[in-house]
Structures are given as structure tokens and as C-alpha cells.
């Protein structure tokens, strides 16, 4: 892990396309601004973990485990 020190309004570049800027520092919390292309997903760690769990769960479902939503009915 690379550890860097930055002050408010200073930035870190990740590659050529991602800029992380220190927006605010209050006590033990740091607010970050992240500029990245739309093709690069940016999530908080807990959200990323939840997405990964849901993707694993969905990939383990067998055929027919989900219904067609909004599809034709035989009524």
C-alpha cells in the first residue's frame, strides 16, 4: 500500500484518468472528490463488497430461479 500525505485541495493522480482530491478534513474524517471516466466504477468499499456478494449469489442460481419480469403472460 502506498501512503501519501496531502492537504486540503491537493490531489493525487491514479494513471492518466483518475484524480483524487482532498475536499475537506474534519476531525478523523476526510472527504474525497474523485474524478474518473464513467467507464471506471467508483464505490465505497462496503458498497463494492455488497455488489460482489450479490453477483456471486446471482451466478449460483440455477436456470428457472428467476422470473421474466414484465414479459408476456398466459392469462
C-alpha positions in Angstrom: 0.0 0.0 0.0 1.2 3.4 -0.9 0.6 6.0 1.8 0.7 9.7 0.8 0.2 12.9 2.8 -2.0 15.6 1.2 -3.5 18.8 2.4 -7.0 20.2 1.6 -7.4 21.0 -2.1 -4.4 18.9 -3.0 -4.8 15.9 -5.4 -3.4 12.5 -6.3 -3.3 11.1 -9.8 -4.1 7.5 -10.5 -2.9 6.7 -14.0 -3.9 9.4 -16.5 -7.6 9.4 -15.9 -8.4 9.4 -12.2 -7.9 12.4 -9.9 -8.5 12.1 -6.1 -8.7 15.5 -4.4 -8.9 16.1 -0.6 -12.0 18.2 -0.3 -12.3 18.6 3.4 -10.8 17.4 6.7 -12.9 17.4 9.9 -11.6 15.6 12.9 -11.0 12.0 11.9 -12.9 12.2 8.6 -11.6 13.1 5.2 -13.9 14.0 2.3 -12.5 13.0 -1.1 -13.5 14.1 -4.5 -12.9 11.6 -7.2 -12.9 12.4 -10.9 -12.9 9.3 -13.1 -14.2 8.3 -16.6 -17.8 6.9 -16.5 -16.3 3.6 -17.6 -14.5 3.2 -14.3 -16.9 2.3 -11.4 -16.2 4.1 -8.1 -17.8 2.7 -5.0 -17.3 2.8 -1.2 -15.7 -0.5 -0.1 -18.9 -1.7 1.7 -21.0 -1.0 -1.4 -18.4 -2.8 -3.6 -18.5 -5.8 -1.3 -22.3 -5.9 -1.4 -22.3 -5.8 -5.2 -19.7 -8.6 -5.3 -21.8 -10.8 -2.9 -24.9 -10.2 -5.0 -23.1 -11.0 -8.2 -21.8 -14.3 -6.7 -25.3 -15.2 -5.4 -26.9 -14.5 -8.8 -24.3 -16.5 -10.6 -25.0 -19.5 -8.4 -28.7 -19.6 -9.1 -29.9 -22.4 -11.4 -31.9 -22.0 -14.6 -35.5 -21.0 -13.9 -34.6 -19.5 -10.5 -35.8 -16.1 -11.7 -39.0 -15.0 -13.4 -39.3 -13.0 -16.6 -40.2 -9.5 -15.3 -42.6 -7.7 -17.5 -42.7 -10.5 -20.1 -45.8 -12.0 -21.7 -48.3 -13.9 -19.6 -50.6 -16.8 -20.4 -53.6 -15.2 -18.8 
